Amino acid sequence: MSTEPDQRFLIAAPTGRDARLICSVLGRADVHALACGGIDELHREATLGCAGLLLAEEVLTQGNVRRIAGLVDVQEPWSDL
């Protein structure tokens, strides 16, 4: 399983054990995933690199959506987050 930052999926699912369970399922498929404790950690980790984001609905507040959109805005033209 790759541990390169740009090969991992970042998970923001703050309710219960959702993020840990998602990471476990992805790990069994040899997909590296990191459960982020909140939008601040997700944003910080995404700036280091990621293959994609998996976001629970409750994370998608107006302010968080703006922060996530900011990540997309600063991507390289060839990148597809």
Secondary structure, DSSP 8 states (H G I E B T S, - for coil): ----GGG-EEEE--STTHHHHHHHHHHHTT--EEE-SSHHHHHHHHHH--SEEEE-GGG--HHHHHHHHHHHHTS-TT---
